[in-house]
Amino acid sequence: MTRGLYPELIRPLLFRMDAETAHEATLAWLARASGWPVLPALARRVTQVDDPRLRVRVLGCDFLNPLRIAAGLDKDATAVCAWR
């Protein structure tokens, strides 16, 4: 089992909420965190997985892992800085 902040703390909290509330809470946190330069870098360090088996190439672009973002995820662009 993977251990870490997300699987042990954040995911259980989010899964206790209905989907829309979890979505709004996540975007609100990302919007606030985007304003603190150290937080996006820390989040990347904590969540990034570098496994060669996950690398994909799509339309000539290389990604460290499969990219899956739902349409309308951040339709109001409140957390744009967090998506890098």
PyMOL Python script that loads the backbone (N, CA, C, O; Angstrom):
from pymol import cmd

cmd.read_pdbstr("""\
ATOM      1  N   MET A   1       0.832  -1.187   0.000  1.00  0.00           N
ATOM      2  CA  MET A   1       0.000   0.000   0.000  1.00  0.00           C
ATOM      3  C   MET A   1       0.873   1.245   0.000  1.00  0.00           C
ATOM      4  O   MET A   1       1.858   1.323   0.733  1.00  0.00           O
ATOM      5  N   THR A   2       0.510   2.207  -0.817  1.00  0.00           N
ATOM      6  CA  THR A   2       1.248   3.455  -0.882  1.00  0.00           C
ATOM      7  C   THR A   2       0.964   4.283   0.353  1.00  0.00           C
ATOM      8  O   THR A   2      -0.194   4.468   0.729  1.00  0.00           O
ATOM      9  N   ARG A   3       2.007   4.780   0.984  1.00  0.00           N
ATOM     10  CA  ARG A   3       1.849   5.610   2.166  1.00  0.00           C
ATOM     11  C   ARG A   3       2.181   7.042   1.794  1.00  0.00           C
ATOM     12  O   ARG A   3       3.006   7.291   0.915  1.00  0.00           O
ATOM     13  N   GLY A   4       1.542   7.965   2.457  1.00  0.00           N
ATOM     14  CA  GLY A   4       1.818   9.360   2.200  1.00  0.00           C
ATOM     15  C   GLY A   4       0.649  10.230   2.608  1.00  0.00           C
ATOM     16  O   GLY A   4      -0.389   9.742   3.055  1.00  0.00           O
ATOM     17  N   LEU A   5       0.837  11.511   2.449  1.00  0.00           N
ATOM     18  CA  LEU A   5      -0.164  12.481   2.866  1.00  0.00           C
ATOM     19  C   LEU A   5      -1.489  12.297   2.136  1.00  0.00           C
ATOM     20  O   LEU A   5      -2.549  12.303   2.761  1.00  0.00           O
ATOM     21  N   TYR A   6      -1.434  12.133   0.816  1.00  0.00           N
ATOM     22  CA  TYR A   6      -2.691  11.995   0.060  1.00  0.00           C
ATOM     23  C   TYR A   6      -3.458  10.721   0.430  1.00  0.00           C
ATOM     24  O   TYR A   6      -4.617  10.817   0.833  1.00  0.00           O
ATOM     25  N   PRO A   7      -2.858   9.539   0.309  1.00  0.00           N
ATOM     26  CA  PRO A   7      -3.656   8.331   0.577  1.00  0.00           C
ATOM     27  C   PRO A   7      -4.073   8.164   2.033  1.00  0.00           C
ATOM     28  O   PRO A   7      -5.097   7.541   2.313  1.00  0.00           O
ATOM     29  N   GLU A   8      -3.306   8.704   2.949  1.00  0.00           N
ATOM     30  CA  GLU A   8      -3.607   8.485   4.360  1.00  0.00           C
ATOM     31  C   GLU A   8      -4.460   9.572   4.996  1.00  0.00           C
ATOM     32  O   GLU A   8      -5.147   9.313   5.984  1.00  0.00           O
ATOM     33  N   LEU A   9      -4.432  10.786   4.448  1.00  0.00           N
ATOM     34  CA  LEU A   9      -5.171  11.875   5.077  1.00  0.00           C
ATOM     35  C   LEU A   9      -6.155  12.568   4.127  1.00  0.00           C
ATOM     36  O   LEU A   9      -7.348  12.661   4.414  1.00  0.00           O
ATOM     37  N   ILE A  10      -5.639  13.048   3.004  1.00  0.00           N
ATOM     38  CA  ILE A  10      -6.466  13.867   2.110  1.00  0.00           C
ATOM     39  C   ILE A  10      -7.562  13.043   1.439  1.00  0.00           C
ATOM     40  O   ILE A  10      -8.726  13.441   1.456  1.00  0.00           O
ATOM     41  N   ARG A  11      -7.208  11.906   0.852  1.00  0.00           N
ATOM     42  CA  ARG A  11      -8.207  11.088   0.146  1.00  0.00           C
ATOM     43  C   ARG A  11      -9.355  10.663   1.061  1.00  0.00           C
ATOM     44  O   ARG A  11     -10.515  10.798   0.672  1.00  0.00           O
ATOM     45  N   PRO A  12      -9.073  10.151   2.269  1.00  0.00           N
ATOM     46  CA  PRO A  12     -10.196   9.782   3.146  1.00  0.00           C
ATOM     47  C   PRO A  12     -11.113  10.964   3.478  1.00  0.00           C
ATOM     48  O   PRO A  12     -12.329  10.796   3.571  1.00  0.00           O
ATOM     49  N   LEU A  13     -10.539  12.152   3.657  1.00  0.00           N
ATOM     50  CA  LEU A  13     -11.376  13.322   3.926  1.00  0.00           C
ATOM     51  C   LEU A  13     -12.256  13.666   2.729  1.00  0.00           C
ATOM     52  O   LEU A  13     -13.449  13.925   2.884  1.00  0.00           O
ATOM     53  N   LEU A  14     -11.669  13.667   1.540  1.00  0.00           N
ATOM     54  CA  LEU A  14     -12.428  14.007   0.341  1.00  0.00           C
ATOM     55  C   LEU A  14     -13.524  12.976   0.055  1.00  0.00           C
ATOM     56  O   LEU A  14     -14.608  13.338  -0.402  1.00  0.00           O
ATOM     57  N   PHE A  15     -13.249  11.706   0.318  1.00  0.00           N
ATOM     58  CA  PHE A  15     -14.222  10.662   0.016  1.00  0.00           C
ATOM     59  C   PHE A  15     -15.376  10.614   1.017  1.00  0.00           C
ATOM     60  O   PHE A  15     -16.343   9.879   0.812  1.00  0.00           O
ATOM     61  N   ARG A  16     -15.283  11.381   2.086  1.00  0.00           N
ATOM     62  CA  ARG A  16     -16.414  11.502   3.016  1.00  0.00           C
ATOM     63  C   ARG A  16     -17.415  12.541   2.533  1.00  0.00           C
ATOM     64  O   ARG A  16     -18.544  12.595   3.019  1.00  0.00           O
ATOM     65  N   MET A  17     -17.000  13.367   1.573  1.00  0.00           N
ATOM     66  CA  MET A  17     -17.864  14.423   1.031  1.00  0.00           C
ATOM     67  C   MET A  17     -18.552  13.917  -0.228  1.00  0.00           C
ATOM     68  O   MET A  17     -18.125  12.935  -0.835  1.00  0.00           O
ATOM     69  N   ASP A  18     -19.639  14.612  -0.616  1.00  0.00           N
ATOM     70  CA  ASP A  18     -20.208  14.295  -1.928  1.00  0.00           C
ATOM     71  C   ASP A  18     -19.245  14.836  -2.980  1.00  0.00           C
ATOM     72  O   ASP A  18     -18.412  15.690  -2.679  1.00  0.00           O
ATOM     73  N   ALA A  19     -19.353  14.349  -4.196  1.00  0.00           N
ATOM     74  CA  ALA A  19     -18.388  14.660  -5.248  1.00  0.00           C
ATOM     75  C   ALA A  19     -18.271  16.156  -5.525  1.00  0.00           C
ATOM     76  O   ALA A  19     -17.158  16.659  -5.683  1.00  0.00           O
ATOM     77  N   GLU A  20     -19.381  16.875  -5.587  1.00  0.00           N
ATOM     78  CA  GLU A  20     -19.335  18.306  -5.902  1.00  0.00           C
ATOM     79  C   GLU A  20     -18.646  19.094  -4.789  1.00  0.00           C
ATOM     80  O   GLU A  20     -17.868  20.006  -5.069  1.00  0.00           O
ATOM     81  N   THR A  21     -18.920  18.755  -3.544  1.00  0.00           N
ATOM     82  CA  THR A  21     -18.276  19.433  -2.418  1.00  0.00           C
ATOM     83  C   THR A  21     -16.776  19.157  -2.415  1.00  0.00           C
ATOM     84  O   THR A  21     -15.983  20.065  -2.171  1.00  0.00           O
ATOM     85  N   ALA A  22     -16.379  17.915  -2.682  1.00  0.00           N
ATOM     86  CA  ALA A  22     -14.960  17.567  -2.749  1.00  0.00           C
ATOM     87  C   ALA A  22     -14.276  18.330  -3.886  1.00  0.00           C
ATOM     88  O   ALA A  22     -13.156  18.815  -3.725  1.00  0.00           O
ATOM     89  N   HIS A  23     -14.946  18.433  -5.025  1.00  0.00           N
ATOM     90  CA  HIS A  23     -14.415  19.175  -6.176  1.00  0.00           C
ATOM     91  C   HIS A  23     -14.204  20.637  -5.813  1.00  0.00           C
ATOM     92  O   HIS A  23     -13.133  21.192  -6.062  1.00  0.00           O
ATOM     93  N   GLU A  24     -15.208  21.257  -5.232  1.00  0.00           N
ATOM     94  CA  GLU A  24     -15.109  22.675  -4.856  1.00  0.00           C
ATOM     95  C   GLU A  24     -14.045  22.898  -3.788  1.00  0.00           C
ATOM     96  O   GLU A  24     -13.300  23.876  -3.853  1.00  0.00           O
ATOM     97  N   ALA A  25     -13.965  22.008  -2.810  1.00  0.00           N
ATOM     98  CA  ALA A  25     -12.958  22.134  -1.754  1.00  0.00           C
ATOM     99  C   ALA A  25     -11.547  22.005  -2.326  1.00  0.00           C
ATOM    100  O   ALA A  25     -10.645  22.750  -1.943  1.00  0.00           O
ATOM    101  N   THR A  26     -11.365  21.064  -3.236  1.00  0.00           N
ATOM    102  CA  THR A  26     -10.054  20.865  -3.854  1.00  0.00           C
ATOM    103  C   THR A  26      -9.642  22.086  -4.665  1.00  0.00           C
ATOM    104  O   THR A  26      -8.508  22.551  -4.552  1.00  0.00           O
ATOM    105  N   LEU A  27     -10.557  22.612  -5.485  1.00  0.00           N
ATOM    106  CA  LEU A  27     -10.231  23.798  -6.278  1.00  0.00           C
ATOM    107  C   LEU A  27      -9.959  25.008  -5.392  1.00  0.00           C
ATOM    108  O   LEU A  27      -9.064  25.800  -5.688  1.00  0.00           O
ATOM    109  N   ALA A  28     -10.711  25.160  -4.320  1.00  0.00           N
ATOM    110  CA  ALA A  28     -10.483  26.286  -3.406  1.00  0.00           C
ATOM    111  C   ALA A  28      -9.096  26.170  -2.765  1.00  0.00           C
ATOM    112  O   ALA A  28      -8.380  27.165  -2.651  1.00  0.00           O
ATOM    113  N   TRP A  29      -8.721  24.968  -2.352  1.00  0.00           N
ATOM    114  CA  TRP A  29      -7.400  24.773  -1.760  1.00  0.00           C
ATOM    115  C   TRP A  29      -6.305  25.035  -2.784  1.00  0.00           C
ATOM    116  O   TRP A  29      -5.311  25.693  -2.479  1.00  0.00           O
ATOM    117  N   LEU A  30      -6.482  24.521  -3.997  1.00  0.00           N
ATOM    118  CA  LEU A  30      -5.483  24.736  -5.043  1.00  0.00           C
ATOM    119  C   LEU A  30      -5.346  26.212  -5.390  1.00  0.00           C
ATOM    120  O   LEU A  30      -4.236  26.694  -5.617  1.00  0.00           O
ATOM    121  N   ALA A  31      -6.459  26.929  -5.432  1.00  0.00           N
ATOM    122  CA  ALA A  31      -6.408  28.368  -5.725  1.00  0.00           C
ATOM    123  C   ALA A  31      -5.615  29.098  -4.648  1.00  0.00           C
ATOM    124  O   ALA A  31      -4.785  29.952  -4.963  1.00  0.00           O
ATOM    125  N   ARG A  32      -5.861  28.772  -3.374  1.00  0.00           N
ATOM    126  CA  ARG A  32      -5.116  29.411  -2.279  1.00  0.00           C
ATOM    127  C   ARG A  32      -3.651  28.998  -2.311  1.00  0.00           C
ATOM    128  O   ARG A  32      -2.763  29.834  -2.144  1.00  0.00           O
ATOM    129  N   ALA A  33      -3.404  27.732  -2.522  1.00  0.00           N
ATOM    130  CA  ALA A  33      -2.030  27.224  -2.517  1.00  0.00           C
ATOM    131  C   ALA A  33      -1.210  27.780  -3.671  1.00  0.00           C
ATOM    132  O   ALA A  33       0.008  27.913  -3.553  1.00  0.00           O
ATOM    133  N   SER A  34      -1.859  28.106  -4.783  1.00  0.00           N
ATOM    134  CA  SER A  34      -1.150  28.639  -5.946  1.00  0.00           C
ATOM    135  C   SER A  34      -0.477  29.967  -5.646  1.00  0.00           C
ATOM    136  O   SER A  34       0.511  30.324  -6.289  1.00  0.00           O
ATOM    137  N   GLY A  35      -1.003  30.698  -4.678  1.00  0.00           N
ATOM    138  CA  GLY A  35      -0.430  31.996  -4.332  1.00  0.00           C
ATOM    139  C   GLY A  35       0.843  31.914  -3.504  1.00  0.00           C
ATOM    140  O   GLY A  35       1.543  32.914  -3.346  1.00  0.00           O
ATOM    141  N   TRP A  36       1.145  30.753  -2.983  1.00  0.00           N
ATOM    142  CA  TRP A  36       2.350  30.546  -2.179  1.00  0.00           C
ATOM    143  C   TRP A  36       3.341  29.738  -3.016  1.00  0.00           C
ATOM    144  O   TRP A  36       3.133  28.537  -3.192  1.00  0.00           O
ATOM    145  N   PRO A  37       4.397  30.337  -3.533  1.00  0.00           N
ATOM    146  CA  PRO A  37       5.304  29.635  -4.456  1.00  0.00           C
ATOM    147  C   PRO A  37       5.832  28.302  -3.937  1.00  0.00           C
ATOM    148  O   PRO A  37       6.063  27.386  -4.725  1.00  0.00           O
ATOM    149  N   VAL A  38       6.023  28.180  -2.650  1.00  0.00           N
ATOM    150  CA  VAL A  38       6.588  26.942  -2.122  1.00  0.00           C
ATOM    151  C   VAL A  38       5.568  25.795  -2.142  1.00  0.00           C
ATOM    152  O   VAL A  38       5.969  24.636  -2.242  1.00  0.00           O
ATOM    153  N   LEU A  39       4.280  26.081  -2.050  1.00  0.00           N
ATOM    154  CA  LEU A  39       3.286  25.012  -1.970  1.00  0.00           C
ATOM    155  C   LEU A  39       3.137  24.206  -3.257  1.00  0.00           C
ATOM    156  O   LEU A  39       3.107  22.977  -3.186  1.00  0.00           O
ATOM    157  N   PRO A  40       3.043  24.842  -4.443  1.00  0.00           N
ATOM    158  CA  PRO A  40       2.984  24.015  -5.661  1.00  0.00           C
ATOM    159  C   PRO A  40       4.225  23.141  -5.831  1.00  0.00           C
ATOM    160  O   PRO A  40       4.124  21.990  -6.253  1.00  0.00           O
ATOM    161  N   ALA A  41       5.395  23.692  -5.501  1.00  0.00           N
ATOM    162  CA  ALA A  41       6.625  22.900  -5.615  1.00  0.00           C
ATOM    163  C   ALA A  41       6.605  21.728  -4.637  1.00  0.00           C
ATOM    164  O   ALA A  41       7.024  20.624  -4.983  1.00  0.00           O
ATOM    165  N   LEU A  42       6.124  21.963  -3.427  1.00  0.00           N
ATOM    166  CA  LEU A  42       6.028  20.899  -2.434  1.00  0.00           C
ATOM    167  C   LEU A  42       5.014  19.839  -2.876  1.00  0.00           C
ATOM    168  O   LEU A  42       5.267  18.641  -2.744  1.00  0.00           O
ATOM    169  N   ALA A  43       3.874  20.279  -3.399  1.00  0.00           N
ATOM    170  CA  ALA A  43       2.856  19.343  -3.866  1.00  0.00           C
ATOM    171  C   ALA A  43       3.403  18.466  -4.990  1.00  0.00           C
ATOM    172  O   ALA A  43       3.161  17.260  -5.010  1.00  0.00           O
ATOM    173  N   ARG A  44       4.136  19.066  -5.922  1.00  0.00           N
ATOM    174  CA  ARG A  44       4.742  18.276  -7.003  1.00  0.00           C
ATOM    175  C   ARG A  44       5.710  17.241  -6.440  1.00  0.00           C
ATOM    176  O   ARG A  44       5.739  16.093  -6.882  1.00  0.00           O
ATOM    177  N   ARG A  45       6.500  17.664  -5.460  1.00  0.00           N
ATOM    178  CA  ARG A  45       7.492  16.752  -4.887  1.00  0.00           C
ATOM    179  C   ARG A  45       6.822  15.576  -4.173  1.00  0.00           C
ATOM    180  O   ARG A  45       7.303  14.445  -4.244  1.00  0.00           O
ATOM    181  N   VAL A  46       5.728  15.846  -3.496  1.00  0.00           N
ATOM    182  CA  VAL A  46       5.030  14.822  -2.729  1.00  0.00           C
ATOM    183  C   VAL A  46       4.228  13.886  -3.631  1.00  0.00           C
ATOM    184  O   VAL A  46       4.116  12.695  -3.339  1.00  0.00           O
ATOM    185  N   THR A  47       3.671  14.409  -4.720  1.00  0.00           N
ATOM    186  CA  THR A  47       2.753  13.614  -5.532  1.00  0.00           C
ATOM    187  C   THR A  47       3.347  13.065  -6.820  1.00  0.00           C
ATOM    188  O   THR A  47       2.783  12.135  -7.396  1.00  0.00           O
ATOM    189  N   GLN A  48       4.455  13.601  -7.289  1.00  0.00           N
ATOM    190  CA  GLN A  48       5.000  13.183  -8.580  1.00  0.00           C
ATOM    191  C   GLN A  48       5.593  11.778  -8.500  1.00  0.00           C
ATOM    192  O   GLN A  48       6.350  11.450  -7.586  1.00  0.00           O
ATOM    193  N   VAL A  49       5.235  10.982  -9.460  1.00  0.00           N
ATOM    194  CA  VAL A  49       5.756   9.622  -9.572  1.00  0.00           C
ATOM    195  C   VAL A  49       6.579   9.562 -10.849  1.00  0.00           C
ATOM    196  O   VAL A  49       6.098   9.935 -11.918  1.00  0.00           O
ATOM    197  N   ASP A  50       7.811   9.097 -10.742  1.00  0.00           N
ATOM    198  CA  ASP A  50       8.660   8.972 -11.924  1.00  0.00           C
ATOM    199  C   ASP A  50       8.956   7.498 -12.148  1.00  0.00           C
ATOM    200  O   ASP A  50       9.933   6.953 -11.635  1.00  0.00           O
ATOM    201  N   ASP A  51       8.095   6.876 -12.918  1.00  0.00           N
ATOM    202  CA  ASP A  51       8.233   5.456 -13.233  1.00  0.00           C
ATOM    203  C   ASP A  51       8.223   5.328 -14.754  1.00  0.00           C
ATOM    204  O   ASP A  51       7.231   5.685 -15.390  1.00  0.00           O
ATOM    205  N   PRO A  52       9.299   4.829 -15.348  1.00  0.00           N
ATOM    206  CA  PRO A  52       9.378   4.729 -16.809  1.00  0.00           C
ATOM    207  C   PRO A  52       8.196   3.989 -17.438  1.00  0.00           C
ATOM    208  O   PRO A  52       7.856   4.248 -18.593  1.00  0.00           O
ATOM    209  N   ARG A  53       7.573   3.083 -16.707  1.00  0.00           N
ATOM    210  CA  ARG A  53       6.429   2.329 -17.255  1.00  0.00           C
ATOM    211  C   ARG A  53       5.217   3.223 -17.478  1.00  0.00           C
ATOM    212  O   ARG A  53       4.334   2.872 -18.261  1.00  0.00           O
ATOM    213  N   LEU A  54       5.155   4.368 -16.809  1.00  0.00           N
ATOM    214  CA  LEU A  54       4.004   5.265 -16.927  1.00  0.00           C
ATOM    215  C   LEU A  54       4.165   6.315 -18.025  1.00  0.00           C
ATOM    216  O   LEU A  54       3.189   6.974 -18.384  1.00  0.00           O
ATOM    217  N   ARG A  55       5.350   6.482 -18.555  1.00  0.00           N
ATOM    218  CA  ARG A  55       5.596   7.523 -19.563  1.00  0.00           C
ATOM    219  C   ARG A  55       4.795   7.255 -20.830  1.00  0.00           C
ATOM    220  O   ARG A  55       4.680   6.123 -21.298  1.00  0.00           O
ATOM    221  N   VAL A  56       4.244   8.343 -21.366  1.00  0.00           N
ATOM    222  CA  VAL A  56       3.457   8.244 -22.594  1.00  0.00           C
ATOM    223  C   VAL A  56       3.848   9.377 -23.536  1.00  0.00           C
ATOM    224  O   VAL A  56       4.335  10.425 -23.112  1.00  0.00           O
ATOM    225  N   ARG A  57       3.624   9.140 -24.803  1.00  0.00           N
ATOM    226  CA  ARG A  57       3.869  10.157 -25.825  1.00  0.00           C
ATOM    227  C   ARG A  57       2.543  10.378 -26.545  1.00  0.00           C
ATOM    228  O   ARG A  57       1.959   9.440 -27.088  1.00  0.00           O
ATOM    229  N   VAL A  58       2.071  11.622 -26.547  1.00  0.00           N
ATOM    230  CA  VAL A  58       0.798  11.969 -27.174  1.00  0.00           C
ATOM    231  C   VAL A  58       1.025  13.153 -28.099  1.00  0.00           C
ATOM    232  O   VAL A  58       1.467  14.216 -27.663  1.00  0.00           O
ATOM    233  N   LEU A  59       0.723  12.966 -29.373  1.00  0.00           N
ATOM    234  CA  LEU A  59       0.862  14.022 -30.373  1.00  0.00           C
ATOM    235  C   LEU A  59       2.235  14.687 -30.318  1.00  0.00           C
ATOM    236  O   LEU A  59       2.347  15.906 -30.454  1.00  0.00           O
ATOM    237  N   GLY A  60       3.267  13.890 -30.119  1.00  0.00           N
ATOM    238  CA  GLY A  60       4.629  14.399 -30.108  1.00  0.00           C
ATOM    239  C   GLY A  60       5.079  14.993 -28.780  1.00  0.00           C
ATOM    240  O   GLY A  60       6.205  15.480 -28.677  1.00  0.00           O
ATOM    241  N   CYS A  61       4.229  14.965 -27.767  1.00  0.00           N
ATOM    242  CA  CYS A  61       4.589  15.502 -26.446  1.00  0.00           C
ATOM    243  C   CYS A  61       4.826  14.347 -25.485  1.00  0.00           C
ATOM    244  O   CYS A  61       4.050  13.393 -25.443  1.00  0.00           O
ATOM    245  N   ASP A  62       5.905  14.440 -24.715  1.00  0.00           N
ATOM    246  CA  ASP A  62       6.223  13.402 -23.741  1.00  0.00           C
ATOM    247  C   ASP A  62       5.687  13.796 -22.364  1.00  0.00           C
ATOM    248  O   ASP A  62       5.839  14.939 -21.930  1.00  0.00           O
ATOM    249  N   PHE A  63       5.056  12.832 -21.681  1.00  0.00           N
ATOM    250  CA  PHE A  63       4.518  13.035 -20.344  1.00  0.00           C
ATOM    251  C   PHE A  63       5.097  11.977 -19.412  1.00  0.00           C
ATOM    252  O   PHE A  63       5.330  10.842 -19.828  1.00  0.00           O
ATOM    253  N   LEU A  64       5.329  12.343 -18.154  1.00  0.00           N
ATOM    254  CA  LEU A  64       5.856  11.399 -17.177  1.00  0.00           C
ATOM    255  C   LEU A  64       4.842  10.322 -16.821  1.00  0.00           C
ATOM    256  O   LEU A  64       5.210   9.239 -16.366  1.00  0.00           O
ATOM    257  N   ASN A  65       3.552  10.626 -17.031  1.00  0.00           N
ATOM    258  CA  ASN A  65       2.506   9.656 -16.729  1.00  0.00           C
ATOM    259  C   ASN A  65       1.283   9.980 -17.580  1.00  0.00           C
ATOM    260  O   ASN A  65       1.209  11.054 -18.178  1.00  0.00           O
ATOM    261  N   PRO A  66       0.330   9.063 -17.636  1.00  0.00           N
ATOM    262  CA  PRO A  66      -0.869   9.329 -18.431  1.00  0.00           C
ATOM    263  C   PRO A  66      -1.584  10.576 -17.915  1.00  0.00           C
ATOM    264  O   PRO A  66      -1.774  10.745 -16.710  1.00  0.00           O
ATOM    265  N   LEU A  67      -1.965  11.418 -18.817  1.00  0.00           N
ATOM    266  CA  LEU A  67      -2.613  12.678 -18.468  1.00  0.00           C
ATOM    267  C   LEU A  67      -4.113  12.508 -18.595  1.00  0.00           C
ATOM    268  O   LEU A  67      -4.627  12.203 -19.671  1.00  0.00           O
ATOM    269  N   ARG A  68      -4.814  12.709 -17.483  1.00  0.00           N
ATOM    270  CA  ARG A  68      -6.272  12.578 -17.497  1.00  0.00           C
ATOM    271  C   ARG A  68      -6.864  13.703 -16.673  1.00  0.00           C
ATOM    272  O   ARG A  68      -6.841  13.670 -15.443  1.00  0.00           O
ATOM    273  N   ILE A  69      -7.387  14.684 -17.355  1.00  0.00           N
ATOM    274  CA  ILE A  69      -8.053  15.796 -16.686  1.00  0.00           C
ATOM    275  C   ILE A  69      -9.427  15.937 -17.327  1.00  0.00           C
ATOM    276  O   ILE A  69      -9.551  16.011 -18.550  1.00  0.00           O
ATOM    277  N   ALA A  70     -10.435  15.972 -16.502  1.00  0.00           N
ATOM    278  CA  ALA A  70     -11.796  16.057 -17.005  1.00  0.00           C
ATOM    279  C   ALA A  70     -12.098  17.437 -17.569  1.00  0.00           C
ATOM    280  O   ALA A  70     -11.633  18.450 -17.045  1.00  0.00           O
ATOM    281  N   ALA A  71     -12.871  17.467 -18.630  1.00  0.00           N
ATOM    282  CA  ALA A  71     -13.319  18.740 -19.193  1.00  0.00           C
ATOM    283  C   ALA A  71     -14.120  19.472 -18.123  1.00  0.00           C
ATOM    284  O   ALA A  71     -14.956  18.872 -17.447  1.00  0.00           O
ATOM    285  N   GLY A  72     -13.865  20.754 -17.973  1.00  0.00           N
ATOM    286  CA  GLY A  72     -14.589  21.547 -16.987  1.00  0.00           C
ATOM    287  C   GLY A  72     -14.026  21.433 -15.582  1.00  0.00           C
ATOM    288  O   GLY A  72     -14.628  21.930 -14.630  1.00  0.00           O
ATOM    289  N   LEU A  73     -12.878  20.782 -15.443  1.00  0.00           N
ATOM    290  CA  LEU A  73     -12.280  20.607 -14.122  1.00  0.00           C
ATOM    291  C   LEU A  73     -12.116  21.938 -13.396  1.00  0.00           C
ATOM    292  O   LEU A  73     -12.463  22.059 -12.221  1.00  0.00           O
ATOM    293  N   ASP A  74     -11.592  22.922 -14.092  1.00  0.00           N
ATOM    294  CA  ASP A  74     -11.388  24.248 -13.500  1.00  0.00           C
ATOM    295  C   ASP A  74     -11.946  25.278 -14.479  1.00  0.00           C
ATOM    296  O   ASP A  74     -11.223  26.141 -14.976  1.00  0.00           O
ATOM    297  N   LYS A  75     -13.239  25.169 -14.743  1.00  0.00           N
ATOM    298  CA  LYS A  75     -13.862  25.977 -15.791  1.00  0.00           C
ATOM    299  C   LYS A  75     -13.809  27.473 -15.527  1.00  0.00           C
ATOM    300  O   LYS A  75     -13.911  28.263 -16.466  1.00  0.00           O
ATOM    301  N   ASP A  76     -13.650  27.887 -14.254  1.00  0.00           N
ATOM    302  CA  ASP A  76     -13.543  29.311 -13.930  1.00  0.00           C
ATOM    303  C   ASP A  76     -12.098  29.761 -13.783  1.00  0.00           C
ATOM    304  O   ASP A  76     -11.842  30.909 -13.419  1.00  0.00           O
ATOM    305  N   ALA A  77     -11.159  28.880 -14.060  1.00  0.00           N
ATOM    306  CA  ALA A  77      -9.725  29.177 -14.000  1.00  0.00           C
ATOM    307  C   ALA A  77      -9.319  29.745 -12.644  1.00  0.00           C
ATOM    308  O   ALA A  77      -8.579  30.727 -12.575  1.00  0.00           O
ATOM    309  N   THR A  78      -9.798  29.133 -11.574  1.00  0.00           N
ATOM    310  CA  THR A  78      -9.460  29.610 -10.239  1.00  0.00           C
ATOM    311  C   THR A  78      -8.136  29.063  -9.724  1.00  0.00           C
ATOM    312  O   THR A  78      -7.547  29.635  -8.807  1.00  0.00           O
ATOM    313  N   ALA A  79      -7.666  27.971 -10.298  1.00  0.00           N
ATOM    314  CA  ALA A  79      -6.449  27.352  -9.813  1.00  0.00           C
ATOM    315  C   ALA A  79      -5.447  27.087 -10.941  1.00  0.00           C
ATOM    316  O   ALA A  79      -4.745  26.075 -10.933  1.00  0.00           O
ATOM    317  N   VAL A  80      -5.389  27.989 -11.891  1.00  0.00           N
ATOM    318  CA  VAL A  80      -4.540  27.793 -13.076  1.00  0.00           C
ATOM    319  C   VAL A  80      -3.095  27.518 -12.705  1.00  0.00           C
ATOM    320  O   VAL A  80      -2.477  26.628 -13.288  1.00  0.00           O
ATOM    321  N   CYS A  81      -2.543  28.246 -11.763  1.00  0.00           N
ATOM    322  CA  CYS A  81      -1.143  28.062 -11.401  1.00  0.00           C
ATOM    323  C   CYS A  81      -0.850  26.672 -10.851  1.00  0.00           C
ATOM    324  O   CYS A  81       0.279  26.192 -10.954  1.00  0.00           O
ATOM    325  N   ALA A  82      -1.834  26.035 -10.279  1.00  0.00           N
ATOM    326  CA  ALA A  82      -1.642  24.712  -9.701  1.00  0.00           C
ATOM    327  C   ALA A  82      -1.504  23.621 -10.751  1.00  0.00           C
ATOM    328  O   ALA A  82      -1.004  22.537 -10.448  1.00  0.00           O
ATOM    329  N   TRP A  83      -1.933  23.882 -11.966  1.00  0.00           N
ATOM    330  CA  TRP A  83      -1.950  22.827 -12.981  1.00  0.00           C
ATOM    331  C   TRP A  83      -0.612  22.606 -13.649  1.00  0.00           C
ATOM    332  O   TRP A  83      -0.484  21.653 -14.417  1.00  0.00           O
ATOM    333  N   ARG A  84       0.392  23.429 -13.403  1.00  0.00           N
ATOM    334  CA  ARG A  84       1.680  23.195 -14.060  1.00  0.00           C
ATOM    335  C   ARG A  84       2.343  22.010 -13.520  1.00  0.00           C
ATOM    336  O   ARG A  84       3.440  21.663 -13.957  1.00  0.00           O
TER     337      ARG A  84
END
""", "prot")
cmd.dss("prot")
cmd.show_as("cartoon", "prot")
cmd.util.cbc("prot")
cmd.orient("prot")
